[in-house]
Amino acid sequence: MGDPNIITLDEGWNKQIKVVALDPLETMLEEGFKTKTRLFSNQEYAKVYTICYNMCTQKSPYNWSEQLYIRHGETIAEYLRNKVLPSLKNKHGEQLLGEFVRRGENHNIMNKWHQKFFMYLDRYHVKYHQLPSLEDAGLRYFKTIVFDAVKADVTAAIVDLINIERNGGVVDKALIKSSVEIYELMGMNSLDAYVSDFETQLLAATHTYYAQKVEAWITQDSTPTYMLRVEKALDEERARVAAYLNPETESKLLQALDAELLARRQTELLEKDGSGCRVLLMNDMIDDLSRMYRLFSRITDGLVPVAEIFKVHITDLGGEKITQRLARVETAAKEGDKGGEKESNDDPQFIKDLLAVHDKYLTMVNVQFGSNTLFQKALKDAFNDLVNRDVGKFKTADLVASFCDRLLKTGSTEKLSDNEVEEYLEKTVQLFSYLTDQDLFAEIYRNQLSRRLLNQRSASDDMERLMISKLKSKCGAQFTAKMEGMLNDLAIGQEHAVSFEKFVKENQQLTGLGKLEFSVQVLTTGHWPTYKSYDTINLPPAMLKCTQVYKEYYDVKTSKRRLAWSYGQGNCNVKGTFGKGKVFELQVTTLQAIVMLAFNKDPLCPGGLAGAPISFVALQESVSIPEDVLKRVLHSLACGKFKVLKRIPQATGGAADSGKVSAFDGEAEGGENKKEKAPQSKGVLVTDTYAFNDQFTCPMRKIRIPMSLLEESHNPKRVEEDRSIAIEAAIVRIMKARLTLSHQQLVAEVLSQLSFFRPDPKVIKRRIEALIDREYLERDQENQNTYKYMA
């Protein structure tokens, strides 16, 4: 007779568990929960749990754990096949989704109560035999029996609702979200089911949807309007993901939009007539350009064509500025034939135009294009092309240096504050950085700096040092060493001036200078440009006395240093008495002063000429100034605006000679601050005679009489020599390190090392040949195209 406490499988399952718990649960799931907040009371739950516990803890052969696990699965499967699946058949759209969500939620409820009822089974039997948990088993039954059967229709219904919303319709977002959550649940702690059964189809549908939309947009909309539509679509898709899709879908969904709306239509959008990228740049549509950058940065290499258009636009715009300069030069040349000015290296308008273009598009790169390296390179490439183009007789390096000279010297027409000057200098250095002829700029700038410093025309010592520091930061200390040396010479020169002044006061009788004010600036030969010395000049006695006194002082002050006078760089203040005792203070160069003193009635004047008219030949014999220099000096004194001398041409050529100087007589007021053009050879002739202009008058009492420059802005031959030295030094440095190199490798390395200029490979080859001749290098006997370093 059996133990009355033993629960048989049939009794426990059919008469207890099924009747008390499982059948009522299915009925409530089918009929609805109505007002019940809890499906089973504590007593009902405890009763079923106890029965399950007892059936699982009875000793074998009455331990029904395995049978309960099997019947648990069979019960769920039977319910899904007989009740759930039929309820989803023949339903479509929102109706299908509604029922799908309801059945999914019901299944979760069923699963939870099954877990509670069979908790002991789940806790011990399942773990011991490594079986799927009751929750996982329940989900698998739902997936294989229900989900796999209806997923295609459900996915289609969800996609249809999403497309309705894309078209502006109103949809039940909560319903879509609940449907999507079931897909996520079916992945069993992964997104596999979500991705394979829903996301893939959604992405395909998205491609199709936007491929159709883009056909209408690209036809009817301008590029800015189209981009606004794309931005709106992207924002809507992001909101859609946030509302009811898995976050992992966002990047894939947006990539689908990028492909359809941007990548496949990129060329059409960028080159669209009347509204493409070039038009946006031309019309400064910065908001649209920012939007274009943001959108096309989303696709692979999407910014490359935009950057190329940007580069071409800058190049074309800069080309227009060059064309305008060449037109001005051509107009000036035509006027020059009629007596007007000819081409000059001082063209501030051109440099300002280039700076304005660079400043505008540099700001655009930094702001609208997020400092992207592609656009930085496009700007750099465009200006590398522009600033190294042929812009007339003078190179851009010359024009940039002259622009800096205009900013930094006194008497300039540029009326700027210190902050404005500093801003211009910063921008100019940026322009300078694009030059391939940076060594040429340095040579010209150094010459102009020397003139500013020696003629006391520098507006600010601080600004001079600021500009040099900016060049130093760009190119290194070696690039600015000579310029810094020039400023240091002036600083030391101030100490010498104080010391010399003290020397003169203490030795007034010995020096014999009297009230004559005299100062000397000592220049270090290596720092300053090379000047012609004019050693043969006959100085007036007063000037000669000054030089002798200073030499005596300097010999005492220093040792083993030799002074070489550079009269072409000095300047003088000379008082001149004209007419009825009118006294003017004339600011002139030393050479002008020497010539003017030759016409003085002072008996100390060399040659005893005593103010009488002097022929060109006699004057040259008296002062011993070279003929070409004397012509320039006389031209400034007799043919310029301030004619302190009278030019008396010979009768044989008087009419023609007068015609040659008439172009210089009508110089505008204030022209003394401008550089005079070098006179033509026929302007001042050796047959002319000159006399003191007793009738000279001027409303100003202090007058600066300008003279055309004796030195060129730079010596092209000197620049080429310096370049040859730099090339040879680079070759030797490279070969000493590498010992053996082929010709192409050597040329490539030389080009990479020379940053201040870009030499012609032919020039490099000639320098290599020169080094071979001087036995620094030799050719390989087996391969003539290979060089070896000779230690």
For each residue, the residues with C-beta under 8 A, 3 or more apart:
1:
2: 6
3: 6
4:
5:
6: 2 3 58 62
7: 11 12 16 51 54 55 58 62 64
8: 11 12 62
9: 12 13 55 64 67
10: 13 14 15
11: 7 8 14 15 16
12: 7 8 9 15 16 17 51 54 55 64
13: 9 10 16 17 18 64 67 68 71
14: 10 11 18 19
15: 10 11 12 18 19
16: 7 11 12 13 19 20 47 48 51
17: 12 13 20 21 22 48 51 52 117
18: 13 14 15 21 22 23 75
19: 14 15 16 23
20: 16 17 24 44 47 48 51
21: 17 18 24 25 40 44 48 113 117
22: 17 18 25 26 75
23: 18 19 26 27
24: 20 21 27 28 39 40
25: 21 22 28 29 39 40 110 113
26: 22 23 29 30 79 83 110
27: 23 24 30 31
28: 24 25 31 32 33 36 39
29: 25 26 106 109 110
30: 26 27 83
31: 27 28 34
32: 28
33: 28 36 39
34: 31
35:
36: 28 33 39
37:
38: 41
39: 24 25 28 33 36 109 113
40: 21 24 25 44 45 48 113
41: 38 44 45
42: 45 46
43: 46 47
44: 20 21 40 41 47 48
45: 40 41 42 48 49 116 117
46: 42 43 49 50
47: 16 20 43 44 50 51
48: 16 17 20 21 40 44 45 51 52 117
49: 45 46 52 53 116 117 119 120
50: 46 47 53 54
51: 7 12 16 17 20 47 48 54 55
52: 17 48 49 55 56 68 117 118 119 120 121
53: 49 50 56 57 120
54: 7 12 50 51 57 58
55: 7 9 12 51 52 58 63 64 65 68
56: 52 53 63 64 65 68 120 121 124 125
57: 53 54 63 120
58: 6 7 54 55 62 63 64
59: 62 63
60: 63
61:
62: 6 7 8 58 59
63: 55 56 57 58 59 60
64: 7 9 12 13 55 56 58 67 68
65: 55 56 68 69 121 124 125
66: 69 70 125
67: 9 13 64 70 71
68: 13 52 55 56 64 65 71 72 118 121 125
69: 65 66 72 73 118 121 125 126 131
70: 66 67 73 74
71: 13 67 68 74 75
72: 68 69 75 76 114 118 121 134 137
73: 69 70 76 77 137 141
74: 70 71 77 78
75: 18 22 71 72 78 79
76: 72 73 79 80 110 111 114 137 138 141 142
77: 73 74 80 81 141 145
78: 74 75 81 82
79: 26 75 76 82 83 84 110
80: 76 77 83 84 85 107 141 142 145 146
81: 77 78 84 85 145
82: 78 79 85 86
83: 26 30 79 80 86 87
84: 79 80 81 87 88 103 106 107 145 146
85: 80 81 82 88 89 145 146 149 150
86: 82 83 89
87: 83 84 91 99 103
88: 84 85 91 96 99 100 103 146 149 150
89: 85 86
90:
91: 87 88 95 96 99
92: 95 96 153 157
93: 96 97 157 160 161
94: 97 98 157 161 172 175
95: 91 92 98 99
96: 88 91 92 93 99 100 150 153 154 157
97: 93 94 100 101 154 157 158 161 175 176 179
98: 94 95 101 102 175
99: 87 88 91 95 96 102 103
100: 88 96 97 103 104 150 154 179 182
101: 97 98 104 105 175 178 179 182
102: 98 99 105 106
103: 84 87 88 99 100 106 107 146
104: 100 101 107 108 142 178 182 185
105: 101 102 108 109 178
106: 29 84 102 103 109 110
107: 80 84 103 104 110 111 138 142 146
108: 104 105 111 112
109: 29 39 105 106 112 113
110: 25 26 29 76 79 106 107 113 114 138
111: 76 107 108 114 115 134 135 138 139
112: 108 109 115 116
113: 21 25 39 40 109 110 116 117
114: 72 76 110 111 117 118 134 138
115: 111 112 118 119 122 134 135
116: 45 49 112 113 119
117: 17 21 45 48 49 52 113 114
118: 52 68 69 72 114 115 121 122 134
119: 49 52 115 116 122 123
120: 49 52 53 56 57 123 124
121: 52 56 65 68 69 72 118 124 125 126 134
122: 115 118 119 125 126 133 134
123: 119 120 126 127
124: 56 65 120 121 127 128
125: 56 65 66 68 69 121 122 128 129 131
126: 69 121 122 123 129 131 132 133 134
127: 123 124 130
128: 124 125
129: 125 126
130: 127
131: 69 125 126 137
132: 126 136 137 140
133: 122 126 136 137
134: 72 111 114 115 118 121 122 126 137 138
135: 111 115 138 139
136: 132 133 139 140 188
137: 72 73 76 131 132 133 134 140 141
138: 76 107 110 111 114 134 135 141 142
139: 111 135 136 142 143 185 186 188
140: 132 136 137 143 144 188
141: 73 76 77 80 137 138 144 145
142: 76 80 104 107 138 139 145 146 147 186
143: 139 140 146 147 148 186 193
144: 140 141 147 148
145: 77 80 81 84 85 141 142 148 149
146: 80 84 85 88 103 107 142 143 149 150
147: 142 143 144 150 151 182 186 193
148: 143 144 145 151
149: 85 88 145 146
150: 85 88 96 100 146 147 153 154
151: 147 148 154 155 183 197 198
152: 155 156
153: 92 96 150 156 157
154: 96 97 100 150 151 157 158 179
155: 151 152 158 159 197 198 201 202
156: 152 153 159 160 201
157: 92 93 94 96 97 153 154 160 161 179
158: 97 154 155 161 162 176 179 180 198 202
159: 155 156 162 163 201 202 205
160: 93 156 157 163 164
161: 93 94 97 157 158 164 165 171 172 175 176
162: 158 159 165 166 171 176 202 205 240
163: 159 160 166 167 205 209
164: 160 161 167 169 171
165: 161 162 168 169 170 171 240
166: 162 163 209 236
167: 163 164
168: 165
169: 164 165
170: 165
171: 161 162 164 165 175 176
172: 94 161 175 176
173: 176 177 243 244
174: 177 178 244
175: 94 97 98 101 161 171 172 178 179
176: 97 158 161 162 171 172 173 179 180 243 244
177: 173 174 180 181 243 244
178: 101 104 105 174 175 181 182
179: 97 100 101 154 157 158 175 176 182 183
180: 158 176 177 183 184 194 198 244 245 246
181: 177 178 184 185
182: 100 101 104 147 178 179 185 186
183: 151 179 180 186 187 193 194 197 198
184: 180 181 187 191 193 194 246
185: 104 139 181 182
186: 139 142 143 147 182 183 193 194 197
187: 183 184 190 191 192 193 194
188: 136 139 140 193
189:
190: 187 193
191: 184 187 194 195 246 248
192: 187 195 196
193: 143 147 183 184 186 187 188 190 196 197 198
194: 180 183 184 186 187 191 197 198 199 246
195: 191 192 198 199 200
196: 192 193 199 200
197: 151 155 183 186 193 194 200 201
198: 151 155 158 180 183 193 194 195 201 202
199: 194 195 196 202 203 246 249 252
200: 195 196 197 203 204
201: 155 156 159 197 198 204 205
202: 155 158 159 162 198 199 205 206 245 249 253
203: 199 200 206 207 252 253 256
204: 200 201 207 208
205: 159 162 163 201 202 208 209
206: 202 203 209 210 253 256 257 260
207: 203 204 210 211 256 259 260
208: 204 205 211 212
209: 163 166 205 206 212 213
210: 206 207 213 214 233 256 257 260 261
211: 207 208 214 215 260
212: 208 209 215 216
213: 209 210 216 217
214: 210 211 217 218 260 261 264 265
215: 211 212 218 219
216: 212 213 219 220
217: 213 214 220 221 226 229
218: 214 215 221 226 265 268 269
219: 215 216
220: 216 217
221: 217 218 225 226 229
222: 225 226 272 274 275
223: 226 227 269 270 272 275 276 277 279 280 288 292
224: 227 228 275 280 285 288 291
225: 221 222 228 229
226: 217 218 221 222 223 229 230 269
227: 223 224 230 231 269 288 291 292 295
228: 224 225 231 232 291
229: 217 221 225 226 232 233
230: 226 227 233 234 257 261 262 295
231: 227 228 234 235 291 294 295
232: 228 229 235 236
233: 210 229 230 236 237 257 261
234: 230 231 237 238 254 257
235: 231 232 238 239
236: 166 232 233 239 240
237: 233 234 240 241 250 253 254 257
238: 234 235 241 242 250 254
239: 235 236 242 243
240: 162 165 236 237 243 244 245 253
241: 237 238 245 246 247 249 250 253
242: 238 239 247
243: 173 176 177 239 240
244: 173 174 176 177 180 240
245: 180 202 240 241 249 250 253
246: 180 184 191 194 199 241 249
247: 241 242 250
248: 191 251 252
249: 199 202 241 245 246 252 253
250: 237 238 241 245 247 253 254
251: 248 254 255
252: 199 203 248 249 255 256
253: 202 203 206 237 240 241 245 249 250 256 257
254: 234 237 238 250 251 257 258 298
255: 251 252 258 259
256: 203 206 207 210 252 253 259 260
257: 206 210 230 233 234 237 253 254 260 261 262
258: 254 255 261 262 263 298 299
259: 207 255 256 262 263 264 299
260: 206 207 210 211 214 256 257 263 264
261: 210 214 230 233 257 258 264 265
262: 230 257 258 259 265 266 269 295 296 298 299 302
263: 258 259 260 266 299 300 302
264: 214 259 260 261
265: 214 218 261 262 268 269
266: 262 263 269 270 296 299 302 305
267: 270 271 305
268: 218 265 271 272
269: 218 223 226 227 262 265 266 272 276 277
270: 223 266 267 276 277 305 306 309
271: 267 268 276 277 278
272: 222 223 268 269 275 276
273: 276
274: 222 279
275: 222 223 224 272 279 280
276: 223 269 270 271 272 273 279 280
277: 223 269 270 271 280 281 289 292 306 309 310
278: 271 281 282 309 312 313
279: 223 274 275 276 282 283 285
280: 223 224 275 276 277 283 285 288 289 292
281: 277 278 284 289 309 310 313
282: 278 279 313
283: 279 280
284: 281
285: 224 279 280 288 289
286: 289 290 364 367 368
287: 290 291
288: 223 224 227 280 285 291 292
289: 277 280 281 285 286 292 293 364 368 369
290: 286 287 293 294 367 368 369
291: 224 227 228 231 287 288 294 295
292: 223 227 277 280 288 289 295 296 306
293: 289 290 296 297 303 306 368 369 370 372
294: 231 290 291 297 298
295: 227 230 231 262 291 292 298 302
296: 262 266 292 293 299 302 303 306
297: 293 294 302 303 370 372
298: 254 258 262 294 295 302
299: 258 259 262 263 266 296 302
300: 263
301: 304
302: 262 263 266 295 296 297 298 299 305 306
303: 293 296 297 306 307 372 374 375
304: 301 307 308 374
305: 266 267 270 302 308 309
306: 270 277 292 293 296 302 303 309 310
307: 303 304 310 311 372 374 375 377 378
308: 304 305 311 312 378
309: 270 277 278 281 305 306 312 313
310: 277 281 306 307 313 314 361 369 375 378 379
311: 307 308 314 315 378 379 381 382
312: 278 308 309 315 316 382
313: 278 281 282 309 310 316 317
314: 310 311 317 318 357 361 378 379 382 383 386
315: 311 312 318 319 382 385 386
316: 312 313 319 320
317: 313 314 320 321 357
318: 314 315 321 322 354 357 382 383 385 386
319: 315 316 322 323 386 389
320: 316 317 323 324
321: 317 318 324 325 350 353 354 357
322: 318 319 325 326 350 386 389 391
323: 319 320 326 327
324: 320 321 327 328 350 353
325: 321 322 328 329 347 349 350 353 391 392
326: 322 323 329 330 391 392
327: 323 324 330 331
328: 324 325 331 332 347 349
329: 325 326 332 333 343 392 393
330: 326 327 333 334
331: 327 328 334 335
332: 328 329 335 336 340 341 342 343 344
333: 329 330 336 337 342 343
334: 330 331 337 338 340
335: 331 332 338 339 340 341
336: 332 333 339 340 341 342 343
337: 333 334
338: 334 335
339: 335 336 662 663
340: 332 334 335 336 663
341: 332 335 336 344 677
342: 332 333 336 677
343: 329 332 333 336 392 393 394
344: 332 341 347 394 675
345: 394 398 399 402 713
346: 399 402 403 405 406 675
347: 325 328 344 350 351 394 399 402
348: 351 352 403 406 414
349: 325 328 352 353
350: 321 322 324 325 347 353 354 391 399
351: 347 348 354 355 399 400 403 428 431
352: 348 349 355 356 403
353: 321 324 325 349 350 356 357
354: 318 321 350 351 357 358 383 386 387 431
355: 351 352 358 359 424 427 428 431
356: 352 353 359 360
357: 314 317 318 321 353 354 360 361
358: 354 355 361 362 379 383 427 430 431
359: 355 356 362 363 427
360: 356 357 363 364
361: 310 314 357 358 364 365 379
362: 358 359 365 366 379 430
363: 359 360 366 367
364: 286 289 360 361 367 368 369 375
365: 361 362 368 369 371 372 375 376 379
366: 362 363 369 370 371
367: 286 290 363 364
368: 286 289 290 293 364 365
369: 289 290 293 310 364 365 366 372 375
370: 293 297 366
371: 365 366 375 376
372: 293 297 303 307 365 369 375 376
373: 376 377
374: 303 304 307 377 378
375: 303 307 310 364 365 369 371 372 378 379
376: 365 371 372 373 379 380
377: 307 373 374 380 381
378: 307 308 310 311 314 374 375 381 382
379: 310 311 314 358 361 362 365 375 376 382 383
380: 376 377 383 384 434
381: 311 377 378 384 385
382: 311 312 314 315 318 378 379 385 386
383: 314 318 354 358 379 380 386 387 431 434
384: 380 381 387 388 434 436
385: 315 318 381 382 388 389
386: 314 315 318 319 322 354 382 383 389 434
387: 354 383 384 396 400 431 434 435
388: 384 385 396 434 435 436 437
389: 319 322 385 386 396
390:
391: 322 325 326 350 394 395 396 399
392: 325 326 329 343
393: 329 343
394: 343 344 345 347 391 398 399
395: 391 398 399 437 440
396: 387 388 389 391 399 400 435
397: 400 401 435 437 438 440 441 444
398: 345 394 395 401 402 440 441 444 713 714
399: 345 346 347 350 351 391 394 395 396 402 403
400: 351 387 396 397 403 404 428 431 432 435 441
401: 397 398 404 405 441 444 445 448 713
402: 345 346 347 398 399 405 406 444 448 713
403: 346 348 351 352 399 400 406 407 428
404: 400 401 407 408 425 428 445 448 467
405: 346 401 402 408 409 445 448 449 452
406: 346 348 402 403 409 412 413 414
407: 403 404 412 414 416 421 424 425 428 463
408: 404 405 421 452 458 459 460 463 464 467
409: 405 406 412 452 457 458 459
410: 456 457 458 459
411: 457 673
412: 406 407 409 415 459 673
413: 406 673
414: 348 406 407
415: 412
416: 407 420 421 424
417: 420 421
418: 421 422 460 463
419: 422 423
420: 416 417 423 424
421: 407 408 416 417 418 424 425 459 460 463
422: 418 419 425 426 463 466
423: 419 420 426 427
424: 355 407 416 420 421 427 428
425: 404 407 421 422 428 429 463 466 467 470
426: 422 423 429 430 470
427: 355 358 359 423 424 430 431
428: 351 355 400 403 404 407 424 425 431 432
429: 425 426 432 433 467 470 471 474
430: 358 362 426 427 433 434
431: 351 354 355 358 383 387 400 427 428 434 435
432: 400 428 429 435 438 441 471 474
433: 429 430 474
434: 380 383 384 386 387 388 430 431
435: 387 388 396 397 400 431 432 438 440 441
436: 384 388 757 758
437: 388 395 397 440 441 757
438: 397 432 435 441 442 475 479 755 756 757
439: 442 443 719 722 723 726 756 757
440: 395 397 398 435 437 443 444 714 719 757
441: 397 398 400 401 432 435 437 438 444 445
442: 438 439 445 446 471 479 483 756
443: 439 440 446 447 714 715 718 719 722
444: 397 398 401 402 440 441 447 448 713 714
445: 401 404 405 441 442 448 449 483
446: 442 443 449 450 482 483 486 529
447: 443 444 450 451 529 711 713 714
448: 401 402 404 405 444 445 451 452 713
449: 405 445 446 452 453 464 483 486
450: 446 447 453 454 486 528 529 569
451: 447 448 454 455 457 709
452: 405 408 409 448 449 455 457 458 464
453: 449 450 456 458 464 486 487 490
454: 450 451 521 569 570 571
455: 451 452 571
456: 410 453 571
457: 409 410 411 451 452
458: 408 409 410 452 453 461 464
459: 408 409 410 412 421 463
460: 408 418 421 463 464
461: 458 464 465 487
462: 465 466
463: 407 408 418 421 422 425 459 460 466 467
464: 408 449 452 453 458 460 461 467 468 487
465: 461 462 468 469 487
466: 422 425 462 463 469 470
467: 404 408 425 429 463 464 470 471
468: 464 465 471 472 480 483 484 487
469: 465 466 472 473
470: 425 426 429 466 467 473 474
471: 429 432 442 467 468 474 475 479 480 483
472: 468 469 475 476 477 479 480 484
473: 469 470
474: 429 432 433 470 471 479
475: 438 471 472 478 479 480 755 756
476: 472 479 480
477: 472 480 481
478: 475 481
479: 438 442 471 472 474 475 476 756
480: 468 471 472 475 476 477 483 484
481: 477 478 484 485
482: 446 485 486 526 527 528
483: 442 445 446 449 468 471 480 486 487
484: 468 472 480 481 487 488
485: 481 482 488 489 524 526 527
486: 446 449 450 453 482 483 489 490 523 527 528
487: 453 461 464 465 468 483 484 490 491
488: 484 485 491 492 527
489: 485 486 492 493 521 522 523 524 527 528
490: 453 486 487 493 494 521
491: 487 488 494 495
492: 488 489 495 496 522
493: 489 490 496 497 521 522
494: 490 491 497 498
495: 491 492 498 499
496: 492 493 499 500 520 522 557
497: 493 494 500 501 519 520
498: 494 495 501 502
499: 495 496 502 503 557
500: 496 497 503 504 519 520 550 553
501: 497 498 504 505 519
502: 498 499 505 506
503: 499 500 506 507 511 553
504: 500 501 507 508 511 513 518 549
505: 501 502 508
506: 502 503
507: 503 504 510 511
508: 504 505 511 512 513 514
509: 512
510: 507
511: 503 504 507 508 549
512: 508 509 545 549
513: 504 508 516 518 545 546 549
514: 508
515:
516: 513 542 546
517:
518: 504 513 546 549 550
519: 497 500 501
520: 496 497 500 550
521: 454 489 490 493
522: 489 492 493 496 554 563
523: 486 489 527 528 566
524: 485 489 527 528
525: 528
526: 482 485
527: 482 485 486 488 489 523 524
528: 450 482 486 489 523 524 525 531
529: 446 447 450 711
530: 715 718
531: 528 566 568 569 711
532: 566 568 710 711
533: 564 565 566 567
534: 537 566 567 568 591 625 626 629
535: 565
536: 624
537: 534 567 591 594 623 624 625
538: 606 622 623 624
539: 543 544 547 567 594
540: 543 544 594 597 598 604 605 606
541: 544 545 604 606
542: 516 545 546 597 604
543: 539 540 546 547 590 593 594
544: 539 540 541 547 548
545: 512 513 541 542 548 549
546: 513 516 518 542 543 549 550
547: 539 543 544 550 551 565
548: 544 545 551 552
549: 504 511 512 513 518 545 546 552 553
550: 500 518 520 546 547 553 554 563
551: 547 548 554 555 563
552: 548 549 555 556
553: 500 503 549 550 556 557
554: 522 550 551 557 558 561 563
555: 551 552 558 559
556: 552 553
557: 496 499 553 554
558: 554 555 561
559: 555
560:
561: 554 558
562:
563: 522 550 551 554
564: 533
565: 533 535 547
566: 523 531 532 533 534 569 570
567: 533 534 537 539 570 590 591 594
568: 531 532 534 589 590 591 629 710 711
569: 450 454 531 566 590
570: 454 566 567 589 590
571: 454 455 456 587 588 589 590
572: 587 588 589 590 592 593
573: 585 586 587
574: 585 586 588 593 596 597
575: 583 584 585 586
576: 583 584 585 586 596 644 696
577: 581 582 583
578: 582 583 584 644 693 694 695 696 697
579: 582 694 695 696 697
580:
581: 577
582: 577 578 579 697
583: 575 576 577 578 701
584: 575 576 578 696 698 700 701 702 703
585: 573 574 575 576 701 702 703
586: 573 574 575 576 596 642 644 703 705
587: 571 572 573 702 703 704 705
588: 571 572 574 592 593 596 704 705 707
589: 568 570 571 572 592 593 633 707
590: 543 567 568 569 570 571 572 593 594
591: 534 537 567 568 594 595 625 629 633 707 710
592: 572 588 589 595 596 633 636 637 705 707
593: 543 572 574 588 589 590 596 597
594: 537 539 540 543 567 590 591 597 598 623 625
595: 591 592 598 599 619 623 625 630 633 634 637
596: 574 576 586 588 592 593 599 600 637 644 645
597: 540 542 574 593 594 600 602 605
598: 540 594 595 605 606 607 609 614 619 622 623
599: 595 596 605 609 611 614 645 690 691 692
600: 596 597 605 611
601: 605 610 611
602: 597 605
603: 608 610
604: 540 541 542
605: 540 597 598 599 600 601 602 608 609 610
606: 538 540 541 598 609 622 623
607: 598 618 621 622
608: 603 605
609: 598 599 605 606 612 614 618 622
610: 601 603 605
611: 599 600 601 692
612: 609 691
613: 648 689 690 691
614: 598 599 609 618 619 622 689 690 691
615: 618 619 687 688 689 690
616: 619 620 630 634 684 685 686 687 688 689 690
617: 620 621 686
618: 607 609 614 615 621 622
619: 595 598 614 615 616 622 623 630 634 690
620: 616 617 623 624 625 627 630
621: 607 617 618 624
622: 538 598 606 607 609 614 618 619
623: 537 538 594 595 598 606 619 620 630
624: 536 537 538 620 621
625: 534 537 591 594 595 620 629 630 633
626: 534 629 630
627: 620 630 631 686
628: 631 632
629: 534 568 591 625 626 632 633 710
630: 595 616 619 620 623 625 626 627 633 634
631: 627 628 634 635 679 681 683 684
632: 628 629 635 636 678 679 707 708 710
633: 589 591 592 595 625 629 630 636 637 707
634: 595 616 619 630 631 637 638 639 645 647 684 688 690
635: 631 632 638 639 640 661 664 676 679 683 684 707 708
636: 592 632 633 639 640 676 705 706 707 708
637: 592 595 596 633 634 640 642 643 644 645 705
638: 634 635 643 644 645 646 647 684 690 693
639: 634 635 636 643 647 661 664 665 679 683 684
640: 635 636 637 643 664 667 676 705 706
641: 665 667 671 672
642: 586 637 672 696 698 703 705
643: 637 638 639 640 646 647 693 696
644: 576 578 586 596 637 638 692 693 696 705
645: 596 599 634 637 638 690 691 692 693
646: 638 643 690 691 692 693
647: 634 638 639 643 657 661 684 688 689 690
648: 613 688 689 690 691
649: 653 654 657 658 685 687 688
650: 653 654 657 685 687 688 689
651: 654
652: 687
653: 649 650 656 657 685 687
654: 649 650 651 657 658
655: 658 659
656: 653 659 660 682
657: 647 649 650 653 654 660 661 682 683 685 688
658: 649 654 655 661 662
659: 655 656 662
660: 656 657 663 680 682 683
661: 635 639 647 657 658 664 665 679 683
662: 339 658 659 665 666
663: 339 340 660 666
664: 635 639 640 661 667 676 677 679 683
665: 639 641 661 662
666: 662 663
667: 640 641 664 671 674
668: 671
669:
670: 673 674
671: 641 667 668 674 706
672: 641 642 703 704 705 706
673: 411 412 413 670 704 706
674: 667 670 671 706
675: 344 346 706 708 709
676: 635 636 640 664 706 707 708
677: 341 342 664 708
678: 632 708 709
679: 631 632 635 639 661 664 683 684 708
680: 660 683
681: 631
682: 656 657 660 685
683: 631 635 639 657 660 661 664 679 680
684: 616 631 634 635 638 639 647 679 688
685: 616 649 650 653 657 682 688
686: 616 617 627
687: 615 616 649 650 652 653
688: 615 616 634 647 648 649 650 657 684 685
689: 613 614 615 616 647 648 650
690: 599 613 614 615 616 619 634 638 645 646 647 648
691: 599 612 613 614 645 646 648
692: 599 611 644 645 646
693: 578 638 643 644 645 646 696
694: 578 579
695: 578 579
696: 576 578 579 584 642 643 644 693
697: 578 579 582
698: 584 642 703
699:
700: 584 703
701: 583 584 585
702: 584 585 587
703: 584 585 586 587 642 672 698 700
704: 587 588 672 673
705: 586 587 588 592 636 637 640 642 644 672
706: 636 640 671 672 673 674 675 676
707: 588 589 591 592 632 633 635 636 676 710
708: 632 635 636 675 676 677 678 679
709: 451 675 678 712 713
710: 532 568 591 629 632 707
711: 447 529 531 532 568
712: 709 715
713: 345 398 401 402 444 447 448 709
714: 398 440 443 444 447 718 719
715: 443 530 712 718 719
716: 719 720
717: 720 721
718: 443 530 714 715 721 722
719: 439 440 443 714 715 716 722 723
720: 716 717 723 724
721: 717 718 724 725
722: 439 443 718 719 725 726
723: 439 719 720 726 727 757 759 763
724: 720 721 727 728 763 767
725: 721 722 728 729
726: 439 722 723 729 730 754 756 757
727: 723 724 730 731 750 754 759 763 764 767
728: 724 725 731 732 767 770 771
729: 725 726 732 733
730: 726 727 733 734 749 750 753 754
731: 727 728 734 735 746 750 764 767 768 771 776 777
732: 728 729 735 736 771 776 789
733: 729 730 736 737 753
734: 730 731 737 738 741 746 749 750 753
735: 731 732 738 739 741 746 776 777 787 788 789
736: 732 733 739 789
737: 733 734
738: 734 735 741 749 789
739: 735 736 788 789
740: 780 786 787 788 789
741: 734 735 738 745 746 749 786 787
742: 745 746 783 785 786 787
743: 746 747 765 768 785 786 787
744: 747 748
745: 741 742 748 749
746: 731 734 735 741 742 743 749 750 764 768 787
747: 743 744 750 751 761 764 765
748: 744 745 751 752
749: 730 734 738 741 745 746 752 753
750: 727 730 731 734 746 747 753 754 759 764
751: 747 748 754 758 759 761 764
752: 748 749
753: 730 733 734 749 750
754: 726 727 730 750 751 757 758 759
755: 438 475
756: 438 439 442 475 479 726
757: 436 437 438 439 440 723 726 754
758: 436 751 754
759: 723 727 750 751 754 763 764
760: 763 764
761: 747 751 764 765
762: 765 766
763: 723 724 727 759 760 766 767
764: 727 731 746 747 750 751 759 760 761 767 768
765: 743 747 761 762 768 769
766: 762 763 769 770
767: 724 727 728 731 763 764 770 771
768: 731 743 746 764 765 771 772 777 787
769: 765 766 772 773
770: 728 766 767 773 774
771: 728 731 732 767 768 774 776 777
772: 768 769 775 776 777 778 779 787
773: 769 770
774: 770 771
775: 772 778 790
776: 731 732 735 771 772 789 790
777: 731 735 768 771 772 787 788 789 790
778: 772 775 787 788 790
779: 772 784 786 787 788
780: 740 783 784 785 786 787 788
781:
782:
783: 742 780 786
784: 779 780
785: 742 743 780
786: 740 741 742 743 779 780 783
787: 735 740 741 742 743 746 768 772 777 778 779 780
788: 735 739 740 777 778 779 780
789: 732 735 736 738 739 740 776 777
790: 775 776 777 778
791:
